[in-house]
């Protein structure tokens, strides 16, 4: 009889455990306010800063928030155009004991609660650039250090800037890049981060197919017209507007020097068509609910 009672008790405990919902991660307090809009020719800055339990996110679009929360790329989020155009300043407080690695899960909760985000997953065949290693092998300087925490995908603190003359970003894990002054110059970049930098600057998304897992210093010269074109494309990808003359200028660029610079480092951008997982937005609020 005692054995039967133990079995019954065990079964009840398993049943209760199966019905329990995992603890939902969310910010203790979060403020979402509209940020100043992008203006052509005006310098802009943004990024995420962590100050103890305080998270400060400057000039984030809803698309960028979705990307960070669900570890997606710009082109993987299918939804209304304003997802990139509207920017928000977000101040949030982490709950006691929370870590930076849990921030994406908290952003998921914020997107659901404040923006009413609902979606479904799908797959779509897209024209892309596959970043591959050339036949002679990579010619990159591997500067990886043992036990480094960031792989280029986790939410590192960042500080970015952009203007008609140049753009770039610095990350709390020691990585950085700068596009301007006649060159592309990057430190401690993973291939994951490199393709995320290149994608908004080009006419097609970039997919990492190198198989390289280290961190690398990369530098090569670029002419002013290609730099201006890359910055303009990034500006448009971020929700900015451009003139018909500028769009015509972009169509005339072939980014030959960028391709040559990557090849000098043993890399190549190869046009392909690949099936890519995407998130299709079903509903999302243009104006978030009140703080």
BABA-607632 format. One record per residue (C-alpha): residue number from 0; x, y, z. Coordinates in steps of 0.5 Angstrom, whole numbers, plus 500, padded with zeros to 3 digits. Example, Ala and Ser with C-alpha at 12.3 -4.5 7.8 and 13.67 -1.06 7.14 Angstrom:
2
<r 0, <525, 491, 516>>
<r 1, <527, 498, 514>>
END
This chain:
291
<r 0, <500, 500, 500>>
<r 1, <506, 505, 502>>
<r 2, <509, 503, 495>>
<r 3, <502, 505, 491>>
<r 4, <502, 512, 495>>
<r 5, <509, 514, 493>>
<r 6, <507, 512, 486>>
<r 7, <501, 516, 486>>
<r 8, <504, 522, 490>>
<r 9, <510, 522, 485>>
<r 10, <505, 522, 479>>
<r 11, <501, 528, 482>>
<r 12, <508, 532, 483>>
<r 13, <510, 530, 475>>
<r 14, <503, 532, 473>>
<r 15, <503, 539, 477>>
<r 16, <510, 540, 474>>
<r 17, <508, 539, 467>>
<r 18, <502, 544, 468>>
<r 19, <507, 550, 471>>
<r 20, <509, 555, 466>>
<r 21, <517, 557, 466>>
<r 22, <518, 564, 470>>
<r 23, <517, 570, 465>>
<r 24, <523, 574, 464>>
<r 25, <522, 581, 464>>
<r 26, <525, 588, 466>>
<r 27, <523, 591, 473>>
<r 28, <521, 598, 470>>
<r 29, <521, 600, 463>>
<r 30, <520, 607, 459>>
<r 31, <519, 607, 452>>
<r 32, <520, 614, 449>>
<r 33, <520, 616, 441>>
<r 34, <527, 618, 439>>
<r 35, <529, 624, 435>>
<r 36, <528, 622, 427>>
<r 37, <534, 621, 422>>
<r 38, <536, 627, 418>>
<r 39, <540, 627, 412>>
<r 40, <547, 630, 413>>
<r 41, <546, 630, 421>>
<r 42, <550, 626, 425>>
<r 43, <547, 620, 429>>
<r 44, <549, 616, 435>>
<r 45, <546, 610, 438>>
<r 46, <547, 604, 442>>
<r 47, <546, 600, 448>>
<r 48, <549, 602, 455>>
<r 49, <549, 598, 461>>
<r 50, <550, 601, 468>>
<r 51, <549, 596, 474>>
<r 52, <542, 594, 474>>
<r 53, <540, 600, 469>>
<r 54, <540, 599, 461>>
<r 55, <540, 605, 456>>
<r 56, <538, 603, 449>>
<r 57, <538, 609, 445>>
<r 58, <535, 610, 438>>
<r 59, <533, 603, 437>>
<r 60, <528, 601, 432>>
<r 61, <522, 596, 433>>
<r 62, <526, 592, 428>>
<r 63, <532, 592, 432>>
<r 64, <529, 590, 438>>
<r 65, <526, 584, 435>>
<r 66, <533, 582, 432>>
<r 67, <536, 583, 439>>
<r 68, <531, 579, 442>>
<r 69, <530, 573, 437>>
<r 70, <537, 573, 434>>
<r 71, <535, 575, 427>>
<r 72, <538, 579, 422>>
<r 73, <535, 585, 419>>
<r 74, <532, 582, 412>>
<r 75, <529, 576, 417>>
<r 76, <524, 580, 420>>
<r 77, <518, 581, 415>>
<r 78, <513, 587, 417>>
<r 79, <511, 594, 416>>
<r 80, <516, 599, 413>>
<r 81, <516, 603, 420>>
<r 82, <519, 598, 424>>
<r 83, <526, 601, 421>>
<r 84, <523, 608, 421>>
<r 85, <521, 609, 428>>
<r 86, <526, 610, 433>>
<r 87, <525, 609, 441>>
<r 88, <529, 611, 447>>
<r 89, <529, 605, 452>>
<r 90, <531, 606, 459>>
<r 91, <530, 599, 463>>
<r 92, <532, 596, 470>>
<r 93, <534, 589, 471>>
<r 94, <531, 585, 476>>
<r 95, <535, 583, 482>>
<r 96, <540, 577, 480>>
<r 97, <539, 578, 472>>
<r 98, <545, 578, 467>>
<r 99, <546, 581, 461>>
<r 100, <545, 574, 457>>
<r 101, <538, 575, 460>>
<r 102, <536, 581, 456>>
<r 103, <534, 578, 450>>
<r 104, <528, 575, 454>>
<r 105, <526, 581, 457>>
<r 106, <526, 585, 451>>
<r 107, <521, 579, 448>>
<r 108, <517, 581, 454>>
<r 109, <517, 588, 453>>
<r 110, <515, 587, 445>>
<r 111, <509, 583, 447>>
<r 112, <507, 588, 453>>
<r 113, <508, 594, 450>>
<r 114, <508, 593, 442>>
<r 115, <503, 588, 442>>
<r 116, <508, 584, 438>>
<r 117, <505, 577, 435>>
<r 118, <508, 573, 429>>
<r 119, <509, 567, 426>>
<r 120, <516, 563, 423>>
<r 121, <517, 561, 416>>
<r 122, <522, 560, 411>>
<r 123, <524, 564, 404>>
<r 124, <528, 563, 399>>
<r 125, <533, 570, 398>>
<r 126, <538, 573, 394>>
<r 127, <544, 574, 398>>
<r 128, <552, 574, 398>>
<r 129, <555, 568, 401>>
<r 130, <561, 570, 405>>
<r 131, <566, 565, 404>>
<r 132, <574, 563, 404>>
<r 133, <577, 563, 398>>
<r 134, <581, 557, 395>>
<r 135, <588, 560, 398>>
<r 136, <585, 560, 405>>
<r 137, <584, 566, 410>>
<r 138, <589, 572, 410>>
<r 139, <586, 574, 417>>
<r 140, <590, 576, 423>>
<r 141, <586, 572, 429>>
<r 142, <586, 576, 435>>
<r 143, <582, 571, 439>>
<r 144, <584, 570, 447>>
<r 145, <582, 564, 451>>
<r 146, <575, 565, 455>>
<r 147, <573, 571, 451>>
<r 148, <565, 571, 453>>
<r 149, <562, 574, 447>>
<r 150, <561, 571, 440>>
<r 151, <559, 577, 437>>
<r 152, <552, 575, 438>>
<r 153, <550, 576, 445>>
<r 154, <548, 583, 447>>
<r 155, <554, 587, 448>>
<r 156, <554, 594, 450>>
<r 157, <555, 598, 444>>
<r 158, <556, 605, 442>>
<r 159, <555, 607, 435>>
<r 160, <556, 613, 430>>
<r 161, <554, 615, 423>>
<r 162, <554, 621, 419>>
<r 163, <555, 623, 411>>
<r 164, <563, 622, 413>>
<r 165, <563, 616, 416>>
<r 166, <560, 611, 421>>
<r 167, <562, 605, 426>>
<r 168, <561, 602, 433>>
<r 169, <565, 600, 439>>
<r 170, <563, 594, 443>>
<r 171, <564, 592, 450>>
<r 172, <568, 586, 448>>
<r 173, <573, 590, 445>>
<r 174, <571, 589, 438>>
<r 175, <570, 595, 433>>
<r 176, <569, 598, 426>>
<r 177, <570, 604, 423>>
<r 178, <568, 606, 415>>
<r 179, <571, 612, 413>>
<r 180, <577, 616, 412>>
<r 181, <579, 612, 406>>
<r 182, <578, 605, 409>>
<r 183, <574, 600, 413>>
<r 184, <578, 598, 419>>
<r 185, <576, 593, 424>>
<r 186, <578, 590, 430>>
<r 187, <577, 583, 434>>
<r 188, <571, 582, 429>>
<r 189, <567, 575, 429>>
<r 190, <565, 573, 422>>
<r 191, <558, 573, 425>>
<r 192, <559, 581, 427>>
<r 193, <562, 582, 420>>
<r 194, <556, 580, 416>>
<r 195, <552, 584, 420>>
<r 196, <556, 590, 419>>
<r 197, <556, 589, 411>>
<r 198, <549, 587, 410>>
<r 199, <545, 594, 411>>
<r 200, <551, 597, 407>>
<r 201, <550, 593, 401>>
<r 202, <544, 591, 396>>
<r 203, <543, 584, 398>>
<r 204, <544, 581, 405>>
<r 205, <550, 577, 407>>
<r 206, <550, 570, 410>>
<r 207, <557, 567, 413>>
<r 208, <559, 561, 410>>
<r 209, <566, 562, 412>>
<r 210, <566, 557, 418>>
<r 211, <571, 561, 421>>
<r 212, <570, 562, 429>>
<r 213, <575, 566, 431>>
<r 214, <576, 574, 432>>
<r 215, <580, 578, 427>>
<r 216, <583, 585, 425>>
<r 217, <581, 587, 418>>
<r 218, <583, 593, 414>>
<r 219, <583, 595, 407>>
<r 220, <582, 601, 403>>
<r 221, <576, 604, 400>>
<r 222, <575, 610, 395>>
<r 223, <570, 615, 398>>
<r 224, <564, 614, 393>>
<r 225, <564, 607, 395>>
<r 226, <564, 609, 403>>
<r 227, <559, 614, 401>>
<r 228, <554, 609, 398>>
<r 229, <555, 604, 404>>
<r 230, <553, 609, 409>>
<r 231, <547, 611, 405>>
<r 232, <545, 604, 404>>
<r 233, <546, 603, 412>>
<r 234, <542, 610, 413>>
<r 235, <536, 608, 408>>
<r 236, <536, 601, 412>>
<r 237, <535, 604, 418>>
<r 238, <529, 608, 416>>
<r 239, <532, 614, 413>>
<r 240, <530, 617, 406>>
<r 241, <534, 619, 400>>
<r 242, <533, 623, 394>>
<r 243, <532, 620, 387>>
<r 244, <539, 622, 385>>
<r 245, <542, 619, 391>>
<r 246, <538, 612, 389>>
<r 247, <541, 613, 382>>
<r 248, <548, 614, 385>>
<r 249, <547, 607, 389>>
<r 250, <545, 603, 383>>
<r 251, <551, 605, 379>>
<r 252, <556, 603, 384>>
<r 253, <559, 596, 384>>
<r 254, <563, 596, 390>>
<r 255, <569, 593, 387>>
<r 256, <574, 596, 392>>
<r 257, <570, 592, 397>>
<r 258, <570, 586, 394>>
<r 259, <578, 587, 392>>
<r 260, <579, 589, 400>>
<r 261, <575, 582, 402>>
<r 262, <579, 578, 397>>
<r 263, <586, 581, 400>>
<r 264, <584, 578, 406>>
<r 265, <582, 571, 403>>
<r 266, <575, 572, 403>>
<r 267, <569, 573, 398>>
<r 268, <562, 575, 397>>
<r 269, <559, 570, 392>>
<r 270, <552, 571, 390>>
<r 271, <547, 565, 391>>
<r 272, <540, 564, 393>>
<r 273, <539, 561, 399>>
<r 274, <533, 559, 404>>
<r 275, <533, 563, 410>>
<r 276, <528, 563, 416>>
<r 277, <524, 569, 417>>
<r 278, <519, 572, 422>>
<r 279, <513, 574, 419>>
<r 280, <510, 580, 423>>
<r 281, <502, 579, 424>>
<r 282, <501, 585, 429>>
<r 283, <505, 590, 432>>
<r 284, <503, 597, 435>>
<r 285, <506, 603, 432>>
<r 286, <505, 607, 438>>
<r 287, <507, 603, 445>>
<r 288, <502, 603, 451>>
<r 289, <504, 608, 456>>
<r 290, <510, 608, 461>>
END
